[in-house]
Amino acid sequence: MVRTKILLQGIFWLLVYVLLAAAPLLLLKIGEAPEGREFWRELSVALGFAGLSMMTLQFVLTARFKTIKAPYGADVVYHFHRQISLVAFALILAHPLLLFINAPQTLALLNLVSAPWRARMGVTAVVLLLVLIGASLWRKQLKIEYTAWRIWHGILATVVVALSMGHIILARHYLNLPWKQALWIAYGAFWVGLLAYVRVVKPLLLLRRPYVVEKVTPERGNAWTLTVRPQGHAGMKFMPGQFAWLTAWKTPFADAEHPFSISSSACRTDRLDFTIKELGDFTRTIKDLQPGQKVYLDGPFGAFSIDRHPHAPQFAFIAGGVGITPIMSMLRTLADRGDRRPLLLLYASRDWESVIFREELEELKNKLNLTLVHVLEKPPAGWTGESGFINQTLLERYLPKEKERNAIEIFICGPPPMMNAVEAALVRIGVPLGDFHSERFNLV
Ligand SMILES: Cc1cc2nc3c(=O)[nH]c(=O)nc-3n(C[C@H](O)[C@H](O)[C@H](O)COP(=O)(O)OP(=O)(O)OC[C@H]3O[C@@H](n4cnc5c(N)ncnc54)[C@H](O)[C@@H]3O)c2cc1C
């Protein structure tokens, strides 16, 4: 029932996307049609409009609307944003390429000194789009720092849409009527306005709902648990396994927020825990946060939760390193709810000393019907448990036998190589795709 509802929501938003992407094209055909031109030229223009329409929709995908992200999960929406941008770019690029092939004299439009303004704008938009996409695809290889990339991503995207609007308005052919021009400008402005919503309105709302640091506790595995309390408001209701964007040290306007899974129980909203591994510039500063200091949270987000599968007879969790955090929230919540369903946790860690939540997991075995299996990459001398990596053999050893496998919902969170290997192994052993759920910490 819940699954059908989620599926229907997903299909609904997909249809809305297709409709919104096609709407501007359909509008062009309404009213007095401009005189027809040869097929290749018309096709080239249609592809350009389709690409631009999809490009403007990119803004809504990253505007963090909870209702849109709910059926898919944030990672799927970001993945879609990434993949669909390549499709949109291909369509946009096909527009000039078809023109050049069909009428080679139009190559002169590439000369920005002599070209008319419509061409200057179009050419500049395509070049900037190339920079924008290249920097996103190869950000890590180009060693572009995440926050700087994110700021420039927003700026470049806005400039590209503005230049493209200028291009189609000056080209005039299909936008020959003032109402059509106004409509396209309004359409573009609306989506760019979403960016303003994310960067200005949302931070303003967050400012009014601050949280204060209660304490920062060291954990195993070079991690810290940050405990915060809502200040002057009721806090955040969330499903166990969800995450929030955290801004510390700066105001929510600074565009310096980072996503972290909530690791505490969903039964407590007056106090939230985030368990954060030291990894880079921001995560290394968590330990320096002082009690009483203000932080801001935007959330909850994410679809990685047992609460989306309330009727599952049993759950299995497969965690690697700090990927235990959303799973810990689910285990703590199940314990607080007195849930007695069978649970399995396969937990991969580097070595015994770096097993985050090691002691609490042992205690949870007394409160839950939990089978806990540690898998150590570098086991200590005399270790009799599992060692190495989580692979197909290990999964087959601990997961229910084939016949009962569709009675279990599986949650996976860990480093990307582990997740790829586990997902592939689950498919190989015949676990249906809809029965396992992944949370990836590398959104971008
Ligand atoms: C849904 C989700 C839940 C997460 N939950 C946890 C958790 O519970 N505990 C934990 O320790 N880590 C978690 N992470 C990972 C955490 O967000 C990154 O480790 C952290 O943002 C790295 O920031 P940094 O400046 O310390 O490291 P950097 O060295 O600057 O960044 C390392 C990498 O982290 C990613 N990253 C950096 N900044 C951001 C940002 N603002 N937004 C998105 N990605 C970014 C980039 O891919 C970057 O290349 C989660 C990530 C996601 C997407």
The ligand as an ORCA input file, in Angstrom:
! r2SCAN-3c Opt
* xyz 0 1
  C      22.681     12.407      2.400
  C      24.035     12.539      3.044
  C      24.196     12.183      4.387
  C      25.447     12.263      4.964
  N      25.582     11.900      6.273
  C      26.793     11.945      6.850
  C      26.956     11.551      8.211
  O      26.005     11.187      8.904
  N      28.205     11.625      8.759
  C      29.291     12.046      8.021
  O      30.386     12.082      8.572
  N      29.158     12.425      6.717
  C      27.940     12.386      6.127
  N      27.808     12.791      4.820
  C      28.998     13.252      4.080
  C      29.292     14.692      4.425
  O      28.279     15.545      3.947
  C      30.632     15.117      3.782
  O      31.609     14.267      4.280
  C      30.998     16.515      4.172
  O      30.094     17.426      3.585
  C      32.417     16.788      3.714
  O      32.730     18.144      3.914
  P      34.221     18.632      4.234
  O      34.306     20.083      3.944
  O      34.629     18.224      5.585
  O      35.083     17.781      3.249
  P      35.665     18.149      1.823
  O      37.011     17.512      1.746
  O      35.523     19.581      1.521
  O      34.657     17.374      0.906
  C      34.770     16.007      0.642
  C      33.631     15.640     -0.307
  O      32.378     15.724      0.400
  C      31.375     16.278     -0.463
  N      30.926     17.572      0.079
  C      31.681     18.550      0.622
  N      30.929     19.565      0.994
  C      29.672     19.226      0.668
  C      28.432     19.879      0.792
  N      28.328     21.085      1.325
  N      27.326     19.251      0.332
  C      27.403     18.035     -0.232
  N      28.549     17.359     -0.356
  C      29.657     17.946      0.089
  C      32.010     16.499     -1.808
  O      31.779     15.370     -2.634
  C      33.473     16.611     -1.481
  O      34.284     16.262     -2.550
  C      26.561     12.733      4.215
  C      26.385     13.109      2.899
  C      25.145     13.002      2.315
  C      24.979     13.415      0.883
*
